[in-house]
Amino acid sequence: MIQNVMSVDLEDHFCDLPFDTWQNFESRVESTTKVLLDLFEQYNAKATFFTVGYIAEKHPELIEEIKSKGHEIASHGHTHPDLRKITKQDFESDLIKSIKVLQKISGENILGFRAPWFSLTHENIKWVFDILQKHLKYDSSLYPVGPHYGFSKGLRHVYQVSKENPLKENTSNTFIEIPMATMKYPLLGNIPIAGGIYLRFLPLSLVKSGIKKNNEAGFSAMCYIHPQDLDEFRPRLPGTAWHNYWGLNSSYKKIKNLLNSFKFTSARENLNL
């Protein structure tokens, strides 16, 4: 059976808001993450936790617990930056800070990155990947879906990235991209089925069908979830979009069903890094 990749965007429920406001909100990340850890243990699943550096600094014992259970720690930036609104210099500084913090707390080399909000565009993708390849081994930020993510013709499987064009494959390069799982649908093109908001919005049968089709084609499916996706009583914060609260009452049962139906491991183990 093909092993799919499970990932967690490890951030708190307020991390979509401006960084300088985070201290104003109660943290809920420990309790919600432990729900996920219990589920992963129950179904013998491993995951990659793309972790916000600031959250790791505030909750080092949580990072230690994640690592102790055999999961991978990777970077989700230090301040959860939107890459559409940041300079090259500020992005690299934020990335390096996150890597140093995560390595110090976890005691392991940080190999991968995921862009907050999947905020890669045709305008920033080249310089973002130039920076990532200086510090890491892989990325998992590309969503081969349009028009929202803008990469409707992106590759839908794990590939070695061309330095000239990160949307193209070049087997002579060692840096790897793990695109988010999608399903090719007649007339509609690629539709996202990887998790997160789509796990909450879409029928479970469609998500499972998408993962199964990826596996039948010989590919692992990269899936993801946020701890707050399981927080049925998540506080409604000013400035957060309505869709953050949709389907919270059903997502626990959905992720449990997926873990029971498919095999999941971390990106590091899947890539043999």
C-alpha contacts under 8 A as a table, 3 or more apart, distances in Angstrom:
res1	aa1	res2	aa2	distance
1	M	263	K	7.46
2	I	215	N	6.34
2	I	218	G	7.65
2	I	219	F	7.62
2	I	220	S	6.46
2	I	263	K	7.05
3	Q	220	S	6.20
3	Q	262	F	7.57
3	Q	263	K	5.02
3	Q	264	F	5.30
3	Q	265	T	6.33
3	Q	270	N	7.38
4	N	220	S	4.56
4	N	221	A	5.00
4	N	222	M	6.29
4	N	223	C	7.75
4	N	262	F	7.33
4	N	263	K	5.94
4	N	264	F	4.65
4	N	265	T	6.21
4	N	270	N	7.83
5	V	47	A	6.82
5	V	48	T	7.94
5	V	220	S	6.69
5	V	221	A	6.06
5	V	222	M	4.75
5	V	223	C	6.08
5	V	264	F	5.17
5	V	265	T	5.03
5	V	266	S	5.44
5	V	267	A	5.88
5	V	270	N	7.00
6	M	46	K	6.97
6	M	47	A	4.75
6	M	48	T	6.45
6	M	222	M	6.20
6	M	223	C	5.06
6	M	224	Y	5.79
6	M	264	F	5.60
6	M	265	T	5.97
6	M	266	S	6.01
6	M	267	A	7.63
7	S	47	A	5.08
7	S	48	T	4.59
7	S	49	F	5.70
7	S	50	F	7.03
7	S	222	M	7.38
7	S	223	C	6.00
7	S	224	Y	4.51
7	S	225	I	6.52
7	S	266	S	6.98
7	S	267	A	7.83
8	V	47	A	7.00
8	V	48	T	6.19
8	V	49	F	4.65
8	V	50	F	5.92
8	V	51	T	7.97
8	V	224	Y	5.38
8	V	225	I	4.99
8	V	226	H	5.56
8	V	227	P	7.29
9	D	49	F	6.01
9	D	50	F	4.87
9	D	51	T	6.16
9	D	76	H	7.08
9	D	224	Y	7.02
9	D	225	I	6.28
9	D	226	H	5.08
9	D	227	P	7.52
10	L	29	V	7.94
10	L	33	T	7.93
10	L	49	F	5.91
10	L	50	F	5.66
10	L	51	T	4.55
10	L	52	V	6.23
10	L	55	I	7.90
10	L	76	H	7.69
10	L	226	H	6.29
10	L	227	P	6.70
11	E	15	C	6.19
11	E	29	V	6.90
11	E	51	T	6.53
11	E	52	V	5.80
11	E	55	I	6.53
11	E	226	H	7.14
11	E	227	P	7.34
12	D	15	C	5.52
12	D	27	S	6.53
12	D	28	R	6.45
12	D	29	V	5.07
12	D	55	I	7.35
12	D	227	P	7.54
12	D	228	Q	7.01
13	H	16	D	7.55
13	H	27	S	7.54
13	H	28	R	6.96
13	H	29	V	7.25
13	H	228	Q	5.78
13	H	234	R	7.49
14	F	17	L	5.72
14	F	22	W	6.34
14	F	25	F	7.03
14	F	237	L	7.62
15	C	18	P	7.43
15	C	19	F	7.18
15	C	22	W	6.94
15	C	80	H	6.78
16	D	80	H	7.65
16	D	240	T	7.23
17	L	21	T	6.97
17	L	22	W	7.20
17	L	239	G	6.99
17	L	240	T	7.20
18	P	21	T	5.67
18	P	22	W	7.08
19	F	22	W	5.51
19	F	79	T	6.36
19	F	80	H	7.90
20	D	23	Q	7.21
21	T	24	N	5.66
21	T	25	F	7.74
22	W	25	F	5.86
23	Q	26	E	7.86
27	S	30	E	7.69
28	R	31	S	5.96
28	R	32	T	6.47
29	V	32	T	5.32
29	V	33	T	5.81
29	V	227	P	6.62
29	V	228	Q	7.36
30	E	33	T	5.30
30	E	34	K	6.19
30	E	59	H	7.71
30	E	62	L	6.69
31	S	34	K	5.30
31	S	35	V	6.65
32	T	35	V	5.25
32	T	36	L	6.81
32	T	227	P	5.16
32	T	228	Q	6.41
32	T	230	L	6.74
32	T	231	D	6.45
33	T	36	L	5.12
33	T	37	L	6.25
33	T	227	P	5.21
34	K	37	L	4.83
34	K	38	D	6.10
35	V	38	D	5.29
35	V	39	L	6.38
36	L	39	L	5.04
36	L	40	F	6.14
36	L	227	P	7.05
37	L	40	F	5.12
37	L	41	E	6.14
37	L	66	I	7.42
38	D	41	E	5.13
38	D	42	Q	6.08
39	L	42	Q	5.01
39	L	43	Y	6.37
39	L	256	K	6.94
40	F	43	Y	5.36
40	F	44	N	5.78
40	F	45	A	4.77
40	F	46	K	6.47
40	F	47	A	7.96
40	F	259	L	7.56
41	E	44	N	4.96
41	E	45	A	6.30
41	E	69	K	7.95
42	Q	45	A	7.83
43	Y	259	L	6.17
43	Y	260	N	6.42
45	A	259	L	7.24
45	A	263	K	6.86
45	A	264	F	5.20
45	A	265	T	5.82
46	K	70	G	6.77
46	K	71	H	5.48
46	K	264	F	6.10
46	K	265	T	4.32
46	K	266	S	5.33
47	A	71	H	5.28
47	A	72	E	6.32
47	A	264	F	7.18
47	A	265	T	5.40
47	A	266	S	4.15
47	A	267	A	7.25
48	T	71	H	5.92
48	T	72	E	4.51
48	T	73	I	5.89
48	T	74	A	6.65
48	T	265	T	7.92
48	T	266	S	4.79
48	T	267	A	6.00
48	T	268	R	7.55
49	F	71	H	7.21
49	F	72	E	5.94
49	F	73	I	4.99
49	F	74	A	5.85
49	F	75	S	7.95
50	F	73	I	6.21
50	F	74	A	4.57
50	F	75	S	4.92
50	F	76	H	4.94
50	F	112	G	7.89
50	F	113	F	6.71
50	F	114	R	6.43
51	T	55	I	7.31
51	T	56	A	7.01
51	T	73	I	6.70
51	T	74	A	5.94
51	T	75	S	5.10
51	T	76	H	4.88
51	T	77	G	7.31
51	T	102	L	7.96
52	V	55	I	5.39
52	V	56	A	6.51
52	V	75	S	6.44
52	V	76	H	4.84
52	V	77	G	5.38
52	V	78	H	5.08
52	V	79	T	6.48
52	V	80	H	6.16
52	V	98	S	7.12
53	G	56	A	5.03
53	G	57	E	6.29
53	G	75	S	7.27
53	G	76	H	7.29
53	G	77	G	6.22
53	G	78	H	4.03
53	G	79	T	6.81
53	G	97	K	7.52
53	G	98	S	4.61
53	G	99	I	7.62
53	G	101	V	6.18
53	G	102	L	6.37
54	Y	57	E	5.12
54	Y	58	K	6.38
54	Y	78	H	5.45
54	Y	79	T	6.20
54	Y	98	S	7.71
55	I	58	K	5.11
55	I	59	H	6.02
56	A	59	H	5.06
56	A	60	P	5.22
56	A	62	L	7.60
56	A	63	I	6.36
56	A	101	V	7.44
56	A	102	L	6.80
56	A	105	I	7.65
57	E	60	P	5.67
57	E	101	V	7.05
59	H	62	L	5.42
59	H	63	I	6.89
60	P	63	I	5.16
60	P	64	E	6.32
60	P	105	I	6.25
61	E	64	E	4.97
61	E	65	E	6.18
62	L	65	E	5.04
62	L	66	I	6.22
63	I	66	I	5.08
63	I	67	K	6.20
63	I	73	I	7.84
63	I	105	I	7.05
63	I	106	S	6.46
64	E	67	K	5.17
64	E	68	S	6.04
64	E	105	I	7.10
64	E	106	S	6.06
65	E	68	S	4.98
65	E	69	K	6.43
66	I	69	K	5.43
66	I	70	G	6.96
66	I	71	H	5.86
66	I	72	E	7.79
66	I	73	I	7.99
67	K	70	G	5.30
67	K	71	H	5.25
67	K	72	E	6.48
67	K	73	I	7.16
67	K	106	S	6.71
68	S	71	H	7.46
71	H	266	S	6.71
72	E	266	S	6.33
72	E	267	A	7.73
72	E	268	R	6.89
73	I	102	L	7.36
73	I	106	S	7.34
73	I	110	I	6.65
74	A	102	L	7.66
74	A	110	I	5.45
74	A	111	L	6.26
74	A	112	G	5.09
74	A	113	F	5.90
75	S	78	H	7.76
75	S	95	L	7.60
75	S	98	S	6.44
75	S	99	I	6.48
75	S	102	L	7.56
75	S	110	I	7.13
75	S	112	G	6.14
75	S	113	F	4.65
75	S	114	R	6.47
76	H	80	H	6.40
76	H	98	S	7.79
76	H	113	F	5.81
76	H	114	R	5.19
76	H	115	A	6.09
76	H	116	P	6.37
77	G	80	H	5.19
77	G	81	P	6.58
77	G	94	D	6.16
77	G	95	L	5.29
77	G	98	S	5.60
77	G	113	F	7.64
77	G	114	R	7.78
77	G	115	A	7.26
77	G	116	P	7.49
78	H	81	P	7.62
78	H	94	D	5.53
78	H	95	L	6.43
78	H	97	K	6.40
78	H	98	S	4.53
79	T	94	D	7.07
80	H	115	A	8.00
80	H	116	P	5.69
81	P	85	K	7.85
81	P	86	I	7.31
81	P	91	F	7.72
81	P	115	A	7.86
81	P	116	P	6.30
82	D	85	K	5.58
82	D	86	I	6.69
82	D	115	A	7.62
82	D	116	P	6.07
82	D	117	W	6.89
82	D	119	S	6.03
83	L	86	I	5.35
83	L	87	T	7.98
83	L	91	F	7.36
83	L	115	A	7.18
83	L	116	P	7.62
83	L	119	S	5.40
83	L	120	L	6.53
83	L	124	N	7.56
84	R	119	S	6.06
84	R	120	L	6.99
84	R	121	T	7.30
84	R	124	N	7.15
86	I	90	D	6.34
86	I	91	F	6.25
87	T	90	D	5.23
87	T	91	F	6.07
88	K	91	F	5.18
88	K	92	E	6.23
88	K	127	W	7.18
88	K	128	V	7.42
89	Q	92	E	5.32
89	Q	93	S	6.23
90	D	93	S	5.11
90	D	94	D	6.07
91	F	94	D	5.11
91	F	95	L	6.04
92	E	95	L	5.01
92	E	96	I	6.05
92	E	131	I	6.60
93	S	96	I	5.25
93	S	97	K	6.14
94	D	97	K	5.20
94	D	98	S	6.26
95	L	98	S	5.18
95	L	99	I	6.23
96	I	99	I	5.09
96	I	100	K	6.20
96	I	135	H	7.89
97	K	100	K	5.27
97	K	101	V	6.19
98	S	101	V	5.19
98	S	102	L	6.01
99	I	102	L	5.23
99	I	103	Q	5.95
99	I	110	I	6.25
100	K	103	Q	5.22
100	K	104	K	6.07
101	V	104	K	5.26
101	V	105	I	6.32
102	L	105	I	5.30
102	L	106	S	5.83
102	L	107	G	7.86
102	L	110	I	7.20
103	Q	106	S	5.26
103	Q	107	G	5.22
103	Q	108	E	5.39
103	Q	109	N	5.82
103	Q	110	I	6.23
104	K	107	G	5.44
104	K	108	E	7.75
110	I	136	L	7.05
111	L	136	L	4.90
111	L	137	K	5.02
111	L	138	Y	6.34
111	L	268	R	7.73
112	G	136	L	5.80
112	G	137	K	5.96
112	G	138	Y	4.81
112	G	139	D	5.36
112	G	140	S	7.41
113	F	132	L	7.87
113	F	136	L	7.61
113	F	138	Y	6.76
113	F	139	D	4.92
113	F	140	S	6.25
113	F	141	S	7.47
114	R	118	F	7.17
114	R	139	D	6.02
114	R	140	S	5.10
114	R	141	S	4.86
115	A	118	F	4.95
115	A	119	S	5.88
115	A	120	L	7.18
115	A	140	S	7.71
115	A	141	S	5.35
116	P	119	S	6.13
118	F	141	S	5.21
118	F	142	L	6.59
118	F	143	Y	7.13
118	F	149	Y	7.52
119	S	141	S	7.68
119	S	149	Y	7.74
120	L	124	N	6.23
120	L	125	I	5.55
120	L	141	S	7.14
120	L	142	L	7.07
120	L	149	Y	7.64
121	T	124	N	5.39
121	T	125	I	5.63
121	T	149	Y	7.31
121	T	150	G	6.62
122	H	125	I	5.63
122	H	126	K	7.80
122	H	150	G	7.47
123	E	126	K	7.54
124	N	127	W	5.78
124	N	128	V	6.04
125	I	128	V	5.16
125	I	129	F	6.09
125	I	166	P	7.14
126	K	129	F	5.37
126	K	130	D	6.19
126	K	164	E	7.66
126	K	165	N	6.76
126	K	166	P	6.60
127	W	130	D	4.89
127	W	131	I	6.31
128	V	131	I	5.31
128	V	132	L	6.21
129	F	132	L	4.87
129	F	133	Q	5.99
129	F	163	K	7.94
129	F	166	P	7.01
130	D	133	Q	5.52
130	D	134	K	6.83
130	D	163	K	7.46
131	I	134	K	5.39
131	I	135	H	7.07
132	L	135	H	5.51
132	L	136	L	5.75
132	L	138	Y	7.97
132	L	139	D	7.70
133	Q	136	L	5.57
133	Q	137	K	6.73
133	Q	138	Y	7.77
133	Q	175	F	6.46
136	L	139	D	7.99
136	L	175	F	7.94
137	K	174	T	7.55
137	K	175	F	5.36
137	K	176	I	6.58
138	Y	175	F	5.49
138	Y	176	I	4.53
138	Y	177	E	5.71
138	Y	178	I	7.48
139	D	176	I	6.36
139	D	177	E	4.97
139	D	178	I	6.26
140	S	177	E	5.74
140	S	178	I	4.71
140	S	179	P	5.64
140	S	180	M	6.98
141	S	177	E	7.88
141	S	178	I	7.53
141	S	179	P	6.53
141	S	180	M	7.28
142	L	151	F	7.65
142	L	154	G	7.93
142	L	177	E	7.67
142	L	178	I	7.43
142	L	179	P	4.93
142	L	180	M	6.32
143	Y	149	Y	6.30
143	Y	151	F	6.60
143	Y	154	G	7.67
143	Y	179	P	5.79
143	Y	180	M	5.22
143	Y	181	A	7.70
143	Y	182	T	7.91
143	Y	192	P	7.73
144	P	149	Y	7.33
144	P	150	G	7.62
144	P	151	F	4.76
144	P	152	S	4.93
144	P	153	K	6.28
144	P	154	G	4.67
144	P	155	L	6.51
144	P	156	R	6.31
144	P	179	P	6.97
144	P	180	M	7.28
144	P	182	T	7.24
144	P	190	N	7.02
145	V	148	H	7.11
145	V	149	Y	5.75
145	V	150	G	6.39
145	V	151	F	5.30
145	V	152	S	4.17
145	V	153	K	7.44
145	V	154	G	7.60
145	V	182	T	7.66
145	V	189	G	7.98
145	V	190	N	5.57
145	V	191	I	6.29
145	V	192	P	6.80
146	G	149	Y	5.32
146	G	150	G	4.66
146	G	151	F	5.59
146	G	152	S	4.40
146	G	190	N	7.71
147	P	150	G	4.85
147	P	151	F	7.38
147	P	152	S	6.90
149	Y	152	S	7.67
151	F	154	G	5.17
152	S	189	G	7.68
152	S	190	N	6.78
154	G	167	L	5.84
154	G	168	K	7.92
155	L	158	V	7.93
155	L	159	Y	7.95
155	L	167	L	6.92
155	L	168	K	7.53
155	L	179	P	7.40
156	R	179	P	6.04
156	R	180	M	7.55
156	R	181	A	7.06
156	R	182	T	7.01
157	H	178	I	6.80
157	H	179	P	6.30
157	H	219	F	6.36
157	H	220	S	7.61
158	V	176	I	7.10
158	V	177	E	5.77
158	V	178	I	4.69
158	V	179	P	6.42
158	V	219	F	7.83
159	Y	169	E	6.01
159	Y	170	N	7.91
159	Y	171	T	7.83
159	Y	176	I	5.70
159	Y	177	E	5.55
159	Y	178	I	6.91
160	Q	169	E	5.47
160	Q	170	N	5.59
160	Q	171	T	5.44
160	Q	172	S	7.72
160	Q	173	N	5.99
160	Q	174	T	6.06
160	Q	175	F	5.67
160	Q	176	I	4.49
160	Q	177	E	6.31
161	V	165	N	7.52
161	V	166	P	5.25
161	V	167	L	7.13
161	V	168	K	6.18
161	V	169	E	4.96
161	V	170	N	5.56
161	V	171	T	7.48
161	V	173	N	6.34
161	V	174	T	7.51
161	V	175	F	5.85
161	V	176	I	5.69
161	V	177	E	6.33
162	S	165	N	5.25
162	S	166	P	5.23
162	S	167	L	7.34
162	S	168	K	5.49
162	S	169	E	5.20
162	S	170	N	4.66
162	S	171	T	7.87
162	S	173	N	6.56
163	K	166	P	6.16
163	K	170	N	7.95
163	K	173	N	7.41
165	N	168	K	5.54
166	P	169	E	7.41
170	N	173	N	5.87
171	T	174	T	7.26
178	I	222	M	7.02
179	P	222	M	6.84
180	M	192	P	7.74
180	M	194	A	5.97
180	M	221	A	7.22
180	M	222	M	5.14
180	M	223	C	6.56
181	A	192	P	6.49
181	A	193	I	5.98
181	A	194	A	4.73
181	A	210	G	7.86
181	A	211	I	7.34
181	A	214	N	7.83
181	A	221	A	5.06
181	A	222	M	5.13
181	A	223	C	6.30
182	T	190	N	5.91
182	T	191	I	5.38
182	T	192	P	4.48
182	T	193	I	5.23
182	T	194	A	6.44
182	T	210	G	6.73
183	M	190	N	5.37
183	M	191	I	5.33
183	M	192	P	6.54
183	M	193	I	6.70
183	M	210	G	5.15
183	M	211	I	7.87
183	M	213	K	7.44
183	M	214	N	7.49
184	K	188	L	7.72
184	K	189	G	5.33
184	K	190	N	4.31
184	K	191	I	6.33
185	Y	188	L	5.45
185	Y	189	G	5.13
185	Y	190	N	5.99
185	Y	191	I	6.85
186	P	189	G	6.19
188	L	191	I	7.29
192	P	198	Y	6.86
193	I	198	Y	5.93
193	I	199	L	6.98
193	I	202	L	7.85
193	I	206	L	7.61
193	I	207	V	5.20
193	I	210	G	6.37
193	I	211	I	7.70
193	I	223	C	7.98
194	A	198	Y	6.81
194	A	199	L	7.15
194	A	207	V	7.36
194	A	221	A	7.52
194	A	222	M	6.42
194	A	223	C	4.40
194	A	224	Y	6.11
195	G	198	Y	5.08
195	G	199	L	4.30
195	G	200	R	7.54
195	G	207	V	7.98
195	G	223	C	5.55
195	G	224	Y	5.01
195	G	225	I	5.72
196	G	199	L	5.27
196	G	200	R	6.60
196	G	224	Y	5.92
196	G	225	I	4.57
196	G	226	H	6.27
196	G	229	D	6.72
197	I	200	R	5.14
197	I	201	F	6.10
197	I	229	D	7.83
197	I	243	H	7.58
197	I	244	N	7.33
198	Y	201	F	4.93
198	Y	202	L	5.51
199	L	202	L	5.72
199	L	203	P	7.72
199	L	204	L	7.17
199	L	207	V	7.07
199	L	251	S	6.85
199	L	254	K	7.34
199	L	255	I	7.96
200	R	229	D	7.76
200	R	246	W	6.70
200	R	247	G	4.80
200	R	248	L	6.73
200	R	250	S	7.04
200	R	251	S	5.64
201	F	246	W	7.16
201	F	247	G	6.39
202	L	206	L	6.77
202	L	207	V	6.95
203	P	206	L	5.46
203	P	207	V	6.73
204	L	207	V	5.12
204	L	208	K	6.16
204	L	254	K	6.41
205	S	208	K	5.20
205	S	209	S	6.01
206	L	209	S	5.00
206	L	210	G	6.15
207	V	210	G	5.16
207	V	211	I	6.40
208	K	211	I	5.18
208	K	212	K	6.08
208	K	258	L	7.17
209	S	212	K	5.05
209	S	213	K	6.12
210	G	213	K	5.18
210	G	214	N	6.34
211	I	214	N	5.17
211	I	215	N	6.30
211	I	221	A	5.89
212	K	215	N	5.05
212	K	216	E	6.09
213	K	216	E	5.00
213	K	217	A	6.26
214	N	217	A	5.22
214	N	218	G	6.56
214	N	219	F	5.26
214	N	220	S	6.48
214	N	221	A	6.19
215	N	218	G	4.98
215	N	219	F	4.98
215	N	220	S	5.86
215	N	221	A	7.14
216	E	219	F	7.32
225	I	229	D	6.68
226	H	229	D	5.25
226	H	230	L	7.63
227	P	230	L	5.87
227	P	231	D	7.15
228	Q	231	D	4.86
228	Q	234	R	6.99
229	D	232	E	7.75
229	D	248	L	5.94
229	D	251	S	6.67
230	L	248	L	5.98
230	L	249	N	7.62
230	L	251	S	5.93
230	L	252	Y	5.61
231	D	234	R	5.17
231	D	248	L	6.36
231	D	249	N	7.99
232	E	248	L	4.90
232	E	249	N	5.26
234	R	245	Y	7.56
236	R	240	T	7.50
236	R	245	Y	7.83
237	L	240	T	5.85
240	T	244	N	7.17
241	A	244	N	5.85
242	W	245	Y	5.86
242	W	246	W	7.02
243	H	246	W	5.13
245	Y	248	L	6.02
247	G	250	S	5.54
247	G	251	S	6.37
248	L	251	S	5.52
248	L	252	Y	7.82
249	N	252	Y	7.27
250	S	253	K	5.73
250	S	254	K	6.45
251	S	254	K	4.91
251	S	255	I	6.11
252	Y	255	I	5.44
252	Y	256	K	6.12
253	K	256	K	5.12
253	K	257	N	6.12
254	K	257	N	5.11
254	K	258	L	6.33
255	I	258	L	5.04
255	I	259	L	6.17
256	K	259	L	5.18
256	K	260	N	6.23
257	N	260	N	5.07
257	N	261	S	6.10
258	L	261	S	4.99
258	L	262	F	5.99
259	L	262	F	5.65
259	L	263	K	6.83
259	L	264	F	7.23
260	N	263	K	7.85
265	T	269	E	6.56
265	T	270	N	6.51
266	S	269	E	5.35
266	S	270	N	6.08
267	A	270	N	4.96
267	A	271	L	6.00
268	R	271	L	5.33
268	R	272	N	5.94
268	R	273	L	5.23
269	E	272	N	4.85
269	E	273	L	6.42
270	N	273	L	7.95
